[in-house]
């Protein structure tokens, strides 16, 4: 296991977890999950920058593992571990919209842009939404895999289109 450089006094706990879709790294600070990435995906370990990393399981990581195991067993977990969204105000606003997408459902980048525009009274582009969706540090828990192109295509997923397709298929069963 590799440690992250640029260490400060802020520490977080990390753990590797094997899933049917590949190895994931889970990161927690205190009782909150702050990161969940498939190993090697885009923006991998983004919320770990400038944090000391300690490789140990905690209650927050155990809760995330329990949720992931239920999810991959084809169950619909009705709860989430405690999450802390670490990003810009724009990113966190988009990620909060992602959390509203129901299990087994999909939406488009454009629909999210329209919803945010209606709430904020400001014009929002689907591309801006896509950029925020792509930098989501909590894969699976903040379901960015449920966002598709306006034509129904499976566009962009930091862990790869093949994983996005498999996750959507799992949720359709």
C-alpha positions, 0 to 999 in steps of 0.5 A: 500500500502506498502512502500519500505525499505532502503530509500535514497534521490532518490525518485520515484512515484508509483501507483497501476493499475488494469488490466484484468491480475491482479494488477500492480505497476507502478513506475516512476522517473520524466518523465520516467517509471522505473518499471511495475510489476504484484503484487507478480511476481519474481523480484517485485519492483527491481528498487525501492531498495534504493529509497524513494517511494511516492504513487502518480500519475504523468504524466509518470504513467498516460501515462503508464496507458493509454498505458496499457488500450489500450493494454488490450482493444486489441489495438496495441499501436503505442507509448510507455511512456518514459522508463528508463532501470535500470540494468546492461549493459548486462541486458539493452542490452538484454532488448533493443533487447526485444523492437524490438519484434513486437506486436503479434510476438515471438522469442526465447532466442537462437535467441536473443543470436545469434543476440547479438553475431553477433553484439558484436562478443562475444559468448552469451548463451541462458541461459544468455539471459534468466536470463536477460529477467527474471529480466526485470523491465518493464513488458509489456512495454519491452515485455519479454512475447514474448520470448519463448523456442526453441521448442515453449514452454512457458518457464519462465515468472516472472508473471507466465506462465498463464499470459504469455499465456494470453498476447500472446493470446491477441496479436493473436486476 
